[in-house]
Amino acid sequence: MMGVRRAGLAVLALAATLGSAVPGTDGRAAEPGNAETAARPVLVIAHRGASGERPEHTLMAYERAIDQGADFIEPDLVATRDGVLVARHENEISGTTDVADRPEFAGRRTTKRIDGAEVSGWFTEDFTLAELKTLRARERLPQLRPGNTAFDGQETVPTLAEVIALVRRKEAETGRRIGLYPETKHPGHFRALGLALEPRLVEALHAAGYRGRTAPVFIQSFEVGNLKELRGMTDLPLVQLVAADGAPADLAAAGDSRSYADLLTETGLTEIARYADGIGAEKVLVIPRDAEARSLPATDLVRRAHAAGLAVHVWTLRSENYFLPAELRRGDSSDPRFPALKGDAGAEAAAFAAAGVDGVFADFPADALAALRPARK
């Protein structure tokens, strides 16, 4: 019960900080469908920044999201060889930088085993920050987001310190608090290299003034052990990421046979509530799809997570037809551009709000905000 109460208080504190409620005002989770749930705003988390409109994990993507009104921006964090935290979705960077075109780094290409899978390419831990800063960011999905390629080469890979500095500047300009939602990527891998992410992240956040339950921060991870370690290092809210398939890499490496599905049982959710404040769920865990990619009725995951005292944030809402359920795709399916055309992303966001989620990760935060807060200025 102690973990459940702590989790409930954490999300309430963040709600007060950002002006958005998460569980009920009495500390109990709001149930999907009741008046309280319908009245409260759903947090909008800019997934890798406004990554639908700018190359992901660039300062321009984060700033774009902030200007659109996102409640949180999400920097995924990996480490350089000299131990600096930088924002990349993966430590392998050939898809998001021009490293493959740089002859001076051709010899750095290698193959590594990351979370049980063989991965080939160039890795942040093999570059100093100074070397990494010579690279230029580029769009990861040029086929679906050709407009974003206009921004290729304009920015470097940002450090966590630079992201925090941007947030502080934008807070001073706008007069509103802007949340930070960092994810530790492959923490077990970096720990084995002597580049543990957890102490570096906590030190940076605490030094920047992010402390306690009311700080507008969530720290997230797909692993379990590093969240438990983080709980002993900070009072900042933590989120256990869960996927529809597979298992936490650290549990698998330790011979623990539990999968993400096991973590979402009543026993699993109760355990999560002992060290975390919420779950970050793959969206099909809340609204599944049938064999024809059409939406099915919502599951009971939100209700069960709320009963355990956990907030529920879902990933990831994307506005292109390629990512939407079949009934929300728009346009002529014979058009070669059809996958990249925008569908009814607002209807998808509204469906998750109706299912009772507390937050959504969105590549197009403006689209999510338009659907979830139509009166927002």
Secondary structure, 3 states (H helix, E strand, C coil): CHHHHHHHHHHHHHHHHHCCCCCCCCCCCCCCCCHHHHHCCCEEEECCCCCCCCCCCCHHHHHHHHHHCCCEECCEEEECCCCCEEECCCCECCCCECHHHCHHHHHHCEEEEECCEEEEECEHHHCCHHHHCCCCECCCCCCCCHHHHHHCCCCCCCEHHHHHHHHHHHHHHHCCCCEECCEECCHHHHHHCCCCHHHHHHHHHHHCCCCCCCCCECEEECCCHHHHHHHCCCCCCEEEEECCCCCCHHHHHCCCCCCHHHHCCHHHHHHHHHHCCEEEEEHHHCCCECCCCCECCCCCHHHHHHHCCCEEEEEEECCEHHHCCHHHCCCCCCCCCHHHCECCHHHHHHHHHHCCCCEEEECCHHHHHHHHCCCCC
